[in-house]
Amino acid sequence: MTRNLFFIALFFIVFAFTGCQSSHQVEVKPVEIKPIHITIDVNIRVEKALDDFFEDLEAAEDEIKE
């Protein structure tokens, strides 16, 4: 029985010391930042339609005031 405990303890001791021998290195590289080009297309037709709609409302409002 003591022989089994001895081997179990020896296994854990060897396992613990072998885990400490590993080493890790992390290499940090500089980050490159590039510009972003964005193209935005605006739909002019919608703007003209809204202008026409509100002009009609303003014209009707002017007629009501007169």
C-alpha positions in Angstrom: 0.0 0.0 0.0 2.8 2.4 0.9 4.5 1.5 -2.3 1.5 2.5 -4.4 1.3 5.9 -2.5 5.0 6.4 -3.2 4.6 5.9 -6.9 1.5 8.1 -7.0 3.4 10.9 -5.2 6.4 10.4 -7.4 4.2 10.7 -10.5 2.6 13.9 -9.3 6.0 15.4 -8.4 7.5 14.6 -11.8 4.3 15.9 -13.5 4.4 19.1 -11.6 8.1 19.8 -12.4 7.8 19.0 -16.1 5.0 21.5 -16.4 7.2 24.3 -15.1 9.8 23.8 -17.8 7.7 25.0 -20.7 8.1 28.6 -21.8 6.0 30.7 -24.1 7.0 33.7 -26.1 4.5 36.2 -27.6 5.7 38.3 -30.5 4.0 41.7 -30.8 4.0 43.1 -34.3 3.2 46.7 -35.1 -0.4 47.3 -36.3 -0.8 48.8 -39.8 -3.7 51.2 -40.2 -4.8 51.9 -43.8 -7.3 54.6 -44.8 -10.8 53.7 -45.8 -12.4 55.2 -48.9 -16.2 55.4 -48.9 -18.3 56.5 -51.8 -21.8 57.7 -51.0 -24.4 58.2 -53.8 -27.3 60.5 -52.9 -30.6 60.0 -54.7 -31.6 63.5 -55.9 -34.9 62.4 -57.2 -36.3 61.8 -53.7 -35.1 65.3 -52.7 -36.9 66.9 -55.7 -40.1 64.9 -55.0 -40.1 66.1 -51.4 -39.5 69.7 -52.5 -42.4 69.5 -54.9 -44.7 68.0 -52.3 -43.9 70.7 -49.7 -44.2 73.4 -52.3 -47.7 72.1 -53.1 -48.5 72.2 -49.3 -47.1 75.8 -49.0 -49.1 76.9 -52.0 -52.3 75.5 -50.6 -51.5 77.1 -47.2 -51.1 80.5 -49.0 -54.4 80.1 -50.7 -56.2 79.3 -47.4 -54.6 82.5 -45.8 -55.9 84.7 -48.6 
